[in-house]
Amino acid sequence: MAVQDLEALERRLTKRGFKRGDVYLHECTACKEQAVLRYSILGRSGGRDIAYCQACGVTRSWRSVAGMETREEDLTFDLDTFLR
């Protein structure tokens, strides 16, 4: 993903209330590169975490219920569909 595409992605996520989880790049489980950005949102009804790899484009997401007691991976998550 090009830098301007990354800026567009961050702008679209920010519009929806997401913030960067931290400033570190994490290791991707698919390509093993240190290129994963993490975004999160938390509200009264629950939250969502999104991990996006800049190197290979793999995106993973987790949902949590109110109170953050449980967290489950959303296996059907599609970032493009989510950001429409």
N, C-alpha and C positions, 0 to 999 in steps of 0.2 A: 504494500500500500504506500502510495506517495505521501509526502509530508502534508500537502494540501488536502488529500483525502483523509488523513488522520485528523487534521484540524476540523474538517467537516463532520467527521464521526464524533469528535469530542463536543462540537457545537450542538449537534443533534441530541446527544445524550444529556448535555447540560440543560437544554431546553426542557427535557423530560424530568429534570430534578436529580440526575445522577452526578456523582462527584468521584474523582479519583480516590481509590481506597488508600493508596500510598504512592510514594514517588519512585519506588523501586521497580525494576523489571524482573519478573519471575520466570522460572524455567517452564517452557511449554512441554506438556506431556507427549505431544505428537512429534515435534521436530527436535526437542531437547535444546533449543536456543533460549537464551536469556532475553526474551522479547515480549513477554506477556504483560499487558496493562490490565489493571483491575479497576472496575467502576462499581459503585454501590449506591443504593437508595434504601431508605428506611422510613416507614410511616407507621401509623397506629395499627393498620390492618396487616402489616408484614413488610417484607422487603424483597429486594432482588440484588444479586451480585452477578456481574458479567466479567468474564476473563477473555481478553482478545489478544491473540498472538500477532504481532506485526510482521513476523517472518513468514509464517505459513498461512495466516488467515483463519485459523481454527478459533471458533468462538464457543465458549461454554457458559452456562448460566445456572444459577441456583436460586430457588425461591425459599422464603422463610415465612412462617406464620407469625401472627401477632405475638410479641414477647420474645421472639427470636429463640424459642426453645428448640425447634427442629428446623432442619435445613435439608432440602432435597434437590438433587440436580434435575433440571428441566431438560430431558433428553430430546425433546422436539423443538427446542429453541432455535429460531432463525433470526439473526440480527437484522437482516434487510427487511424482513416482514415486520419485526418489532418496531423498527424506526420509521415505518410508513405513516 
